[in-house]
């Protein structure tokens, strides 16, 4: 699950508070169904 990668980044000591707060908001939005996290990037041609 993509959430685990974001949670690991939050626990990383080199991540700034601003970055941790942003990741936390993304995780909460994803859990609540407001956004969806994809495993692949799409390209627009």
N, C-alpha and C positions, 0 to 999 in steps of 0.2 A: 504493500500500500504506500502511496506517496506521502501519507501523513507521517510515517516513521522517519523518512529522510528529513522532513521539516523539524520533527521533534529532536532528532539527533543534532541538527544545526543549532537549536535553541540551547541545548546542553553544552555545546562547544564553548570553551572559555574564551576563545578568540573572537566570538561573535559579539558585536557591540549591543548595548541596551536597545538602541533604536532598531537594529536588525531583529533582535529577539522579539520586541514588541510587534513588529510588522509580521513576523512569522506566526506569532501567537494569534494575531487577528485573522490571518489566512486560515490557520487550522480551525479556529472557532467558526468561521464562515463556512468552511467546508463541512464540518460536522453538522452544522445546522441546515445544510443543503442550499445555502445561498449561492455558493460557487461550486464548480466541479473541477477536480484536479485530474489532468490527463497524464498518462505515462509517456505519450508521444507528442512531439510538436507538429503542428500542421504548417504547411507553407502555402503562401498565396502566390500564384504565378501570373 
